[in-house]
């Protein structure tokens, strides 16, 4: 018996030693190629980049893995306890492997050998960290051994809290959520400290298989899994029976996360920021770097911008007729389901609905909806729907509903109220009848609006089109368009810089430019097709006179005009031909609006920005738009000390006195000129200028109040006419006016700031001469020593200033010699023979040259053998890339 015992003992010892040696060998073998884990100490996972409005509201997120990293100290105990109970209740006591759990898993897997069930794991949280960070999801014994080895080593290298922090920030929990913070937001629109016990338990049950417990597709399984976790929390002593009972009674209520936090129409703004970040820091930093971007966007102004731009584009579109239904469907059994399956047109406002025309009577239409309900639409809501014709013309007004729609048409409609059938204004509740609708149509015209702070360049609102959903192309920053007459203020600024005054007299009469032998003569015209004779420089802007502008540009010199254009950032390389003075160059809405802002801010250079500050994942500021140093700003507490004064580092690019003279002139545009309708609507000090390019391809209104600069553009993406009657005052002007009216509603009216040195003199508005006051006079702004001339010289562009007789259509102001048609000289091209009767242009104060193309060449792009031009015909444009070639001149 003793021999048997000794034999058994010896065998056991040998087998034990062999087993230990085998285990040792296995551990040694697999430990040779274990991945390094030292980087877990400074773990920096991919983190979501977040963009905020200037009031802190979230606008957009950019991420490959949506994750918000939280230190363990910021995660509430009820959340960590839920995950510990669900995944690893002995986490704080085991060395990396739970032996008891491992034995249970082995027994379970042995029992399931002949079944199709997936093997059960016994992974601790530490093992899951090892797998998620360092290994793959391969189901194999080799991976489990490596996982165990790494778990031991990780436990020796890091604290339990650090390991748990890694786990809770890395784990995937479904709904594109990585980590508990992102999951709390995406499932419940809450931060982790706002989660209830039931919600925390639900999230803690997801790591095992998020799709198996999807709260929408598998609600019963989700509740069962959550309740299991609640039971484990109760067993582990983390909650009381009463808390467990209350948590089990909770429904799993998902709250859709509002990605933009009600920042209306911020898609264009956010996309522009995304492009900026990608260009500056790269795609990896954008989508994984966890940048915190504080933008300049003002949500209130952005909402106004979206509303007024859409309203203006819809108003234009309605003036130009009905283009037909979205599609058609047969009116038969199952029409509601077929309608419900149709894709909603991109860009359609949220309160517009797809409807099927079921029946058409002379004065009413019966509509059907995808829900199976029905409604009606009266003829009165369709009177705008004249048939569309080429060149934006329209046919006759409909007399019957069947002139507009037919049975089977799928159309867009909006619920309306009131006897007139129009939609209720924003803010009016209870006006719309849910069963009465009006016909709607998504505009095919596009537009843009930019609003910025003229003192800092901070872009406060931006709309790059009717809808970012329809097209992310940003017409405020990416579209190169012709500003037309909205460019004229910069021609006149060049004159004011070179000795002219707002009361200088310029001839408004026919102008002919000889481009050289064999080339057509260029004969610009005014929008009205009339000539107004000698007029003040101010009048040339207020009434948007083309002929005065061309004469002034010729006298001042196009090199001076190009210099100020490039100085103000409108165009980087302005062509120096006379047609460019009428706005035939190309620029963007943002550039032109910024240029206007530099007029009202007193001539200071500003750089437009959509971003105030950028911080990296550690909270360090890596970019700040306002780079001025301010040591006093770092003071934490306030004890009555004065406000820190910062040095104005903005470069001065224009004399403040010259800038104010233009501000005053542009204020006259909305008081007496082409923008008078804007002034009537806003009823506060504003200034600005209309702009329309040839054939009404591009329409603008750009202007400002003392502290807000705004630019509006309307036009087709593929440039074509907006219609023979459309111009900036009609299309863009109302959008500008409605924006300014709403934006300045709660802002006290304040006049434009007057710089020291300006002298105000009362003058006759027509003649520009000093006056004692009364009707027809204005108070004009002059620089010191530049008062109105008692005997002003008329700039006629030819040097022939006297001996005129006869008359021109429209009449001239009194007090000057009136030129005859025969006395109008033909301006020769440089180096060409003077074909007209006039002499060379005489110099004016500060005049730098004739401003004609150099080297005796015709305008770039001028074809040879062109036919003789009519009055008002533009010289052919220079070639340009990226869009339609510029046409000559703003009209109005």
JOURZI-V502619 format. One record per helix or strand of 2 or more residues. SS is the DSSP state (H for helix, E for strand). FROM is the first residue (numbers start at 1). TO is the last residue. If there is no record, write none. Layout:
# JOURZI-V502619
SS&FROM&TO, SS&FROM&TO
This chain:
# JOURZI-V502619
H&2&31, H&38&42, E&49&52, E&58&62, E&66&67, H&72&74, H&77&87, H&99&111, H&125&134, H&141&157, H&160&170, E&177&178, H&180&188, H&192&194, H&197&204, H&210&213, H&219&235, H&241&249, H&267&281, H&283&288, E&292&295, H&299&319, E&327&328, H&335&341, E&352&360, E&364&368, E&374&378, H&379&382, E&387&389, H&390&392, E&393&394, H&401&403, E&409&416, E&433&440, E&446&452, E&458&463, H&484&497, E&505&508, E&512&513, E&533&536, H&537&542, H&546&556, H&558&567, H&578&582, H&589&600, E&611&615, E&621&624, H&631&634, H&656&672, H&676&682, E&687&692, H&694&696, E&698&705, E&708&715, H&728&743, E&759&764, E&777&782, E&794&795, H&821&823, E&826&827, H&854&856
